Amino acid sequence: MKEYFIDITLPALADMDDIYRYTKDRFGDPERAGKLYDAIAKEILSLDKMPLRYGIPQFEPCIRLKLHRMLVDKYSVFYLVEDDTVTVTDVIYSSGDMESWLGQRHTPMH
């Protein structure tokens, strides 16, 4: 079975840190926050095998960029699959306006 290299971008790592801090502060429970962070990280690392098992959401910029989406708890992990690499670009709360958030973050530069 083909294995992919996992690349987590700095913005995606910052998203994960924000999720950790929010969960820790909201619930006053660093252990809970750590478990959520670890669960997200574990699922991201599982993308080294069969990353195409998750689809591309039918909204922009996912369609244009070919961003796949994987759900982990209440969070969406967005990533690209190119050659032998999976690049995680964003980790955001699934109930928010993901289309606007991703559109702002992935606006093409002119």
C-alpha positions as CSV (number, residue, x, y, z in Angstrom):
1,M,0.0,0.0,0.0
2,K,1.3,3.4,-1.0
3,E,2.4,5.7,1.9
4,Y,2.2,9.5,1.7
5,F,4.4,12.1,3.5
6,I,2.4,14.3,5.8
7,D,3.1,18.0,5.8
8,I,1.2,20.2,8.3
9,T,1.4,23.9,7.3
10,L,2.2,26.6,9.9
11,P,-1.4,27.9,9.7
12,A,-2.8,24.4,10.3
13,L,-0.5,24.0,13.3
14,A,-1.6,27.4,14.6
15,D,-5.3,26.3,14.1
16,M,-4.5,23.2,16.3
17,D,-2.9,25.4,18.9
18,D,-5.9,27.7,18.9
19,I,-8.2,24.7,19.4
20,Y,-6.1,23.5,22.3
21,R,-6.1,26.9,24.0
22,Y,-9.8,27.5,23.4
23,T,-10.7,24.0,24.8
24,K,-8.4,24.5,27.8
25,D,-9.8,27.9,28.6
26,R,-13.4,27.1,27.9
27,F,-13.5,24.0,30.0
28,G,-10.6,24.7,32.4
29,D,-9.3,21.3,31.6
30,P,-5.9,21.0,30.0
31,E,-6.2,17.2,29.9
32,R,-9.3,17.4,27.8
33,A,-7.7,19.9,25.5
34,G,-4.6,17.7,25.1
35,K,-6.7,14.6,24.3
36,L,-8.6,16.6,21.6
37,Y,-5.3,17.9,20.2
38,D,-3.9,14.4,20.2
39,A,-7.0,12.9,18.5
40,I,-6.8,15.5,15.7
41,A,-3.0,14.9,15.3
42,K,-3.6,11.1,15.2
43,E,-6.2,11.3,12.5
44,I,-4.0,13.7,10.4
45,L,-1.1,11.2,10.6
46,S,-3.5,8.4,9.5
47,L,-3.7,10.3,6.1
48,D,-0.4,8.6,5.3
49,K,-2.5,5.8,3.9
50,M,-5.4,6.2,1.5
51,P,-5.9,10.0,1.9
52,L,-8.3,10.0,-1.0
53,R,-10.9,8.2,1.1
54,Y,-12.2,11.6,2.1
55,G,-14.0,13.7,-0.5
56,I,-13.7,17.3,-1.7
57,P,-16.6,19.5,-0.4
58,Q,-18.7,21.0,-3.1
59,F,-17.9,24.6,-2.3
60,E,-15.2,27.1,-3.0
61,P,-12.2,27.2,-2.6
62,C,-12.3,23.5,-2.0
63,I,-13.3,22.7,-5.5
64,R,-10.7,25.1,-7.1
65,L,-7.9,23.9,-4.8
66,K,-8.9,20.3,-4.6
67,L,-9.0,20.5,-0.8
68,H,-10.2,17.3,0.8
69,R,-12.1,17.4,4.2
70,M,-11.8,14.9,7.1
71,L,-14.0,15.3,10.2
72,V,-12.4,14.8,13.6
73,D,-14.8,15.4,16.5
74,K,-16.4,18.8,15.8
75,Y,-13.5,19.9,13.6
76,S,-12.8,19.8,9.9
77,V,-9.3,19.0,8.6
78,F,-8.6,20.3,5.1
79,Y,-5.8,19.0,3.0
80,L,-4.3,18.6,-0.4
81,V,-3.0,15.4,-2.0
82,E,-0.2,16.0,-4.5
83,D,2.1,13.2,-5.7
84,D,3.3,11.5,-2.6
85,T,2.5,14.3,-0.2
86,V,-0.6,15.2,1.9
87,T,-0.5,18.9,2.9
88,V,-2.8,19.8,5.8
89,T,-3.8,23.5,5.3
90,D,-6.5,24.2,7.8
91,V,-8.2,22.7,11.0
92,I,-11.4,24.6,11.7
93,Y,-14.6,24.3,13.7
94,S,-17.1,22.5,11.5
95,S,-20.2,24.5,12.6
96,G,-18.7,27.8,11.5
97,D,-18.8,29.4,8.1
98,M,-16.1,27.2,6.6
99,E,-16.7,28.5,3.1
100,S,-16.0,32.1,4.1
101,W,-13.1,31.2,6.4
102,L,-11.4,29.1,3.7
103,G,-12.2,31.7,1.0
104,Q,-10.4,34.4,3.0
105,R,-7.5,32.2,3.8
106,H,-7.0,30.9,0.3
107,T,-7.7,33.9,-1.8
108,P,-5.7,33.8,-5.0
109,M,-2.9,36.4,-5.1
110,H,-2.9,38.7,-8.2
